Amino acid sequence: MAESSVATSPVSTGTVAFGSVPTELGDVLAAVTADGVVATAFTDSPHIRAAIASRLGLADVGDSAPAAAVLAQLRDYFRGRRRVFEIDIDWRLMSPAQRRVLGTLYATVPYGKVVTYGELATRSGSGIPPRGIGSIMGSNPIPIVVPCHRVVAGDGLGGFSGGTGVESKRRLLTLEGYLPPGLW
């Protein structure tokens, strides 16, 4: 599964840096460790930051500078100027099954394209049925960067647990040109 070669600003081992980018979907939060972006969220709050830091068992550095490269790329993505994230990914918040499925998604479904839950199940070789793939998408700790919004049902968009739900999925797919503006 594809790993990126562009490093983020240094974060010391044992810490996590947070920063957010204002978007039409809300203030998109990014959490960055020494290994790369480890989490994103559609909302930024002290509670969400504390929950991520606690789950990681890492201290918050209290400075967004180490997250600057990730934030710049997120900003460019939401402005329609970035199609590929060139940042390191820290996969540690995922089980091996999640890592396999989400890693396959990250490596094989580019900007502006979609895959069905069933197709991703087959493509990942995980043995997980499509409904289970949906659960993995719903638990993705790095939405947008690891593009769970690009996974759709065979008969429509399917669900989405990020941001404002399916409306956020529609907006992201419209941004990427998969859905025409105004269709929804």
C-alpha positions as CSV (number, residue, x, y, z in Angstrom):
1,M,0.0,0.0,0.0
2,A,1.3,3.3,-1.0
3,E,3.2,5.4,1.5
4,S,4.1,9.0,0.8
5,S,7.7,10.2,0.6
6,V,7.1,13.9,1.5
7,A,7.7,14.4,5.2
8,T,5.6,16.6,7.5
9,S,7.2,19.1,9.9
10,P,9.0,17.4,12.7
11,V,7.0,16.2,15.7
12,S,9.0,14.6,18.4
13,T,8.4,11.0,19.3
14,G,5.8,10.8,22.0
15,T,3.8,13.9,20.9
16,V,1.0,14.8,18.6
17,A,0.5,18.2,16.9
18,F,-3.0,19.5,16.0
19,G,-4.1,22.2,13.6
20,S,-7.3,23.0,11.6
21,V,-8.3,24.4,8.3
22,P,-11.6,26.4,7.9
23,T,-13.7,24.8,5.1
24,E,-17.3,24.9,3.9
25,L,-17.7,21.6,5.8
26,G,-16.4,23.1,9.1
27,D,-13.0,23.5,10.7
28,V,-11.2,20.3,9.5
29,L,-8.8,19.1,12.2
30,A,-5.6,17.2,11.5
31,A,-3.5,15.4,14.0
32,V,0.1,14.7,13.1
33,T,2.7,12.5,14.8
34,A,6.4,11.9,14.0
35,D,5.2,9.2,11.6
36,G,2.6,11.4,9.7
37,V,-1.0,12.4,9.7
38,V,-2.8,10.0,12.1
39,A,-6.3,11.5,12.3
40,T,-8.6,14.1,10.8
41,A,-12.0,15.2,11.8
42,F,-14.7,17.4,10.4
43,T,-14.8,19.4,13.6
44,D,-12.1,21.0,15.8
45,S,-12.6,21.2,19.5
46,P,-10.5,20.7,22.7
47,H,-12.6,17.6,23.4
48,I,-11.8,16.0,20.0
49,R,-8.1,16.9,20.4
50,A,-8.0,15.4,23.9
51,A,-9.8,12.2,22.7
52,I,-7.3,11.7,19.9
53,A,-4.2,12.4,22.1
54,S,-5.6,10.0,24.7
55,R,-6.3,7.3,22.1
56,L,-2.7,7.7,20.9
57,G,-1.3,7.9,24.4
58,L,0.7,11.0,23.2
59,A,1.0,14.5,24.6
60,D,-0.3,17.4,22.6
61,V,2.6,19.7,21.7
62,G,0.3,22.7,21.8
63,D,1.7,24.1,18.6
64,S,0.2,23.7,15.1
65,A,3.6,24.4,13.3
66,P,4.5,20.7,13.0
67,A,1.1,20.1,11.2
68,A,1.7,22.9,8.7
69,A,2.5,20.7,5.7
70,V,-0.7,18.6,6.3
71,L,-2.8,21.8,6.8
72,A,-1.4,23.4,3.7
73,Q,-2.3,20.3,1.6
74,L,-5.8,20.2,3.1
75,R,-6.3,23.9,2.4
76,D,-5.2,23.3,-1.2
77,Y,-7.5,20.3,-1.5
78,F,-10.6,22.3,-0.4
79,R,-9.6,25.1,-2.8
80,G,-9.6,22.6,-5.7
81,R,-5.8,22.9,-6.2
82,R,-4.7,19.5,-4.9
83,R,-5.7,16.1,-6.1
84,V,-3.1,13.9,-4.4
85,F,-1.9,14.2,-0.8
86,E,1.9,14.0,-0.6
87,I,2.2,13.5,3.1
88,D,3.2,10.6,5.3
89,I,0.4,8.5,6.8
90,D,0.5,7.1,10.4
91,W,-1.7,4.0,10.3
92,R,-1.5,3.1,14.0
93,L,-5.1,3.8,14.9
94,M,-6.3,1.0,12.6
95,S,-6.6,-2.7,13.1
96,P,-4.8,-4.9,10.5
97,A,-8.2,-5.5,8.7
98,Q,-8.9,-1.7,8.7
99,R,-5.4,-1.0,7.5
100,R,-5.7,-3.5,4.6
101,V,-9.0,-2.1,3.4
102,L,-8.3,1.6,4.0
103,G,-4.7,1.2,2.6
104,T,-6.2,-0.4,-0.5
105,L,-8.7,2.5,-0.8
106,Y,-5.9,5.1,-0.3
107,A,-3.6,3.4,-2.9
108,T,-6.1,2.6,-5.6
109,V,-9.0,5.1,-5.7
110,P,-7.8,8.4,-7.0
111,Y,-9.4,11.9,-6.9
112,G,-12.7,12.1,-8.7
113,K,-13.2,8.3,-8.9
114,V,-15.4,6.0,-6.7
115,V,-15.5,2.4,-5.9
116,T,-18.5,0.4,-4.5
117,Y,-18.3,-1.3,-1.1
118,G,-18.4,-4.7,-2.9
119,E,-15.6,-3.7,-5.3
120,L,-13.4,-2.5,-2.4
121,A,-14.1,-5.8,-0.5
122,T,-12.9,-7.7,-3.6
123,R,-10.0,-5.4,-4.4
124,S,-8.6,-5.5,-0.8
125,G,-8.7,-9.3,-0.7
126,S,-9.7,-8.9,3.0
127,G,-12.6,-11.4,3.0
128,I,-14.7,-8.8,4.6
129,P,-18.3,-8.5,3.1
130,P,-19.5,-5.2,1.7
131,R,-21.5,-4.4,4.9
132,G,-18.3,-4.8,6.9
133,I,-16.5,-2.5,4.5
134,G,-19.1,0.1,5.3
135,S,-18.3,-0.2,9.0
136,I,-14.6,0.2,8.3
137,M,-15.4,3.4,6.2
138,G,-17.4,4.7,9.2
139,S,-14.5,4.1,11.6
140,N,-11.8,5.6,9.3
141,P,-9.7,7.8,11.6
142,I,-8.2,9.8,8.6
143,P,-11.2,10.8,6.5
144,I,-10.6,13.1,3.5
145,V,-6.9,12.1,3.2
146,V,-7.8,8.4,3.3
147,P,-10.9,9.0,1.1
148,C,-13.7,7.0,2.5
149,H,-16.1,9.5,0.8
150,R,-15.1,7.8,-2.5
151,V,-16.8,4.5,-1.5
152,V,-20.4,4.3,-2.6
153,A,-23.2,1.8,-2.6
154,G,-24.0,-0.1,-5.8
155,D,-27.3,1.8,-6.1
156,G,-26.4,5.3,-4.9
157,L,-24.1,7.2,-2.6
158,G,-24.6,5.0,0.4
159,G,-24.0,6.4,3.9
160,F,-21.3,8.7,5.4
161,S,-20.5,9.3,9.0
162,G,-18.3,12.4,8.6
163,G,-19.3,16.0,9.0
164,T,-23.0,16.4,8.2
165,G,-23.3,12.8,6.9
166,V,-24.2,12.2,3.2
167,E,-24.3,16.0,2.5
168,S,-20.6,16.1,3.3
169,K,-20.0,13.1,1.1
170,R,-21.9,14.9,-1.7
171,R,-19.9,18.1,-1.3
172,L,-16.6,16.2,-1.4
173,L,-17.5,14.2,-4.5
174,T,-18.7,17.5,-6.1
175,L,-15.4,19.2,-5.2
176,E,-13.6,16.3,-6.9
177,G,-15.8,16.5,-10.0
178,Y,-17.5,13.1,-9.6
179,L,-20.9,14.7,-9.0
180,P,-21.9,17.7,-11.1
181,P,-22.6,20.9,-9.1
182,G,-26.3,21.3,-8.3
183,L,-27.2,17.7,-8.9
184,W,-28.1,17.2,-5.2
